[in-house]
């Protein structure tokens, strides 16, 4: 698409915040011009700048993984809950297909998981950042890859990979859904452990309820 005098802008209907929107990939020589055009046209819609940490908070509370921090070239779609984005039945071969089919059949040895800190005092306790150890039933099972305060959930959220090791042999085992759902997890922040609720999916229903409440308040109507 073109914006003002700039052309060759690539547009994708996806955002890193989990909300509806678009990403603009702009040739560097047009970056300032496009920014000024968008800000000028957006004034009547209440446009404003958002900082990096605001976007970070939004994407983490929506359980959006970030390339280069949560994910790398050694992470598979099966391990980070993105298997729905891979079409294994279309009859087209691709690099890594055999490994993915094996993971689909046998399971994965690490699982990307969302953690909601339950007994963490935002005002008094140290905040998580990333790299904090994750414990399940008192045993180390992995570490966080990113963290942020969620203004929707009103508590800290951590993302990270959980492993499953045999208690006797130390052998790495398959991480099942039950292993995540039935464990008691803790996040270690600077030597202090905090209870954490593990989730394999975001709190979509909570966000829907909050959005509907906001829409009602903005429209000037009151709930019955």
C-alpha positions in Angstrom: 0.0 0.0 0.0 1.0 3.7 -0.2 0.8 6.2 2.6 1.3 9.9 1.6 4.2 10.0 -0.7 5.6 6.6 0.4 5.0 3.5 -1.5 6.1 -0.1 -1.3 4.8 -0.5 2.2 4.0 -4.1 3.1 1.0 -4.6 5.3 0.1 -7.7 7.5 -3.1 -8.1 9.4 -1.4 -9.2 12.6 -0.1 -7.4 15.7 2.2 -8.3 18.6 -0.4 -7.3 21.2 -3.2 -9.8 20.5 -5.7 -7.0 19.5 -7.1 -6.4 15.9 -4.7 -4.3 13.9 -2.0 -4.2 11.2 1.7 -4.2 11.0 3.4 -1.9 8.5 6.8 -2.8 7.1 8.1 0.5 5.8 11.2 1.2 3.6 13.6 3.0 5.9 13.8 6.2 3.8 10.0 6.6 4.3 9.7 5.8 8.0 9.5 9.3 9.4 7.2 10.5 6.6 4.8 7.6 7.2 4.8 8.1 11.0 3.9 11.8 10.5 1.1 11.0 8.1 -0.4 8.3 10.4 -0.2 10.6 13.4 -1.8 13.5 11.6 -4.6 11.5 10.2 -5.2 9.7 13.5 -5.7 12.8 15.6 -9.5 12.6 15.1 -9.5 9.0 16.2 -7.5 9.8 19.4 -4.3 8.2 18.2 -1.4 8.3 20.6 2.1 6.7 21.0 2.5 3.5 23.1 5.8 2.6 24.6 7.7 -0.7 24.2 6.8 -2.0 27.7 3.1 -1.3 27.2 3.2 -3.5 24.0 5.3 -6.1 25.9 2.7 -6.3 28.7 -0.1 -6.7 26.1 1.5 -9.5 24.2 2.6 -11.4 27.3 -0.9 -11.3 29.0 -2.3 -12.6 25.6 0.3 -15.5 25.7 2.0 -14.2 22.5 5.5 -15.6 22.1 8.2 -13.2 20.8 10.8 -14.3 18.3 14.4 -14.0 19.6 13.3 -14.0 23.2 10.8 -16.8 23.8 11.4 -18.6 20.5 14.5 -19.4 18.5 15.5 -21.5 15.5 15.5 -24.6 17.7 11.9 -24.2 18.9 9.3 -26.2 17.0 5.6 -25.2 16.5 4.6 -28.3 18.6 6.7 -27.1 21.6 5.2 -23.6 21.7 1.6 -24.4 21.0 1.6 -23.1 17.4 0.9 -26.5 15.7 -2.3 -25.1 14.2 -0.2 -22.8 12.0 1.4 -25.8 10.3 -0.6 -27.6 7.6 0.7 -31.2 7.7 -2.0 -32.7 5.6 -1.6 -30.5 2.5 0.7 -32.9 0.8 3.6 -30.5 0.5 7.0 -31.4 1.9 9.1 -28.9 3.9 12.2 -28.8 6.0 11.6 -30.3 9.4 8.4 -32.1 8.4 9.6 -35.5 9.6 10.6 -34.2 13.0 7.2 -32.4 13.4 5.3 -35.6 12.5 7.4 -37.5 15.1 6.6 -34.9 17.7 2.9 -35.0 16.9 2.9 -38.7 17.4 5.2 -39.1 20.3 4.9 -35.8 22.2 7.3 -33.0 23.0 10.1 -32.8 25.7 9.4 -29.1 26.5 6.2 -27.0 26.5 5.7 -23.3 26.3 3.7 -22.3 29.4 2.0 -19.2 30.8 2.4 -18.6 34.6 0.2 -16.2 36.7 2.0 -15.3 40.0 -0.5 -15.7 42.8 1.2 -14.6 46.0 3.4 -11.9 44.6 3.1 -8.4 46.1 3.7 -5.9 43.2 4.6 -3.1 45.7 6.9 -5.0 48.0 8.4 -7.9 46.1 11.0 -7.9 43.4 9.6 -8.1 39.9 10.4 -10.9 37.5 12.1 -10.1 34.2 13.2 -13.3 32.5 15.5 -16.2 33.2 13.8 -17.0 36.5 13.9 -20.7 37.5 10.6 -22.6 37.3 9.8 -25.3 39.9 7.1 -28.0 39.8 6.3 -29.8 43.0 9.6 -28.5 44.4 11.8 -29.7 41.5 13.4 -27.5 38.8 11.8 -28.0 35.4 12.8 -24.9 33.4 13.1 -21.1 33.3 11.1 -18.1 32.2 11.8 -16.5 28.9 9.8 -13.2 29.4 7.7 -11.5 32.1 5.5 -8.5 32.5 2.9 -6.9 34.7 -0.6 -7.5 33.3 -3.0 -4.6 33.8 -5.9 -6.8 32.9 -5.2 -9.6 35.3 -3.7 -7.1 37.8 -0.7 -9.4 38.6 2.6 -10.5 37.0 2.7 -13.0 34.2 5.6 -15.1 33.1 6.2 -17.2 30.0 8.6 -20.0 29.8 9.4 -23.6 28.8 8.7 -26.5 31.1 10.7 -29.8 30.9 9.9 -33.2 32.5 12.8 -35.2 34.0 12.7 -38.6 35.5 13.3 -38.2 39.3 15.5 -41.2 39.5 17.4 -41.3 36.2 17.3 -37.7 35.1 16.1 -38.8 31.7 14.0 -36.3 29.8 10.4 -37.4 29.4 7.4 -36.2 27.3 5.6 -33.1 28.7 1.9 -34.0 28.7 -1.1 -31.7 29.3 -1.7 -33.4 32.7 1.9 -32.8 33.7 1.2 -29.1 33.4 -2.3 -29.0 34.7 -1.8 -31.2 37.7 1.5 -29.7 39.0 2.1 -27.1 41.7 4.4 -24.5 40.2 6.6 -21.8 41.7 8.7 -19.1 40.1 12.0 -18.2 41.9 12.7 -14.5 41.8 16.0 -13.5 43.4 15.9 -16.5 45.7 12.3 -16.2 46.8 9.7 -18.6 45.4 6.2 -17.5 44.5 3.3 -19.7 43.7 2.2 -19.6 40.1 -0.8 -20.9 38.2 0.2 -22.7 35.0 -1.8 -22.2 31.8 -1.4 -23.7 28.3 -3.9 -21.2 26.9 -4.6 -17.5 27.5 -7.5 -16.2 29.6 -9.6 -15.4 26.5 -13.0 -15.4 28.3 -11.7 -12.9 30.9 -10.5 -10.5 28.1 -13.9 -10.8 26.4 -15.8 -10.0 29.5 -13.5 -7.0 30.2 -13.9 -5.7 26.7 -17.7 -6.0 26.8 -17.8 -4.1 30.1 -15.7 -1.3 28.7 -17.9 -1.1 25.6 -21.0 -0.8 27.7 -19.4 2.0 29.9 -18.3 3.9 26.8 -21.7 3.7 25.2 -23.3 5.4 28.2 -25.5 2.4 29.1 -25.6 0.7 32.5 -25.7 -3.0 33.1 -28.9 -4.3 34.6 
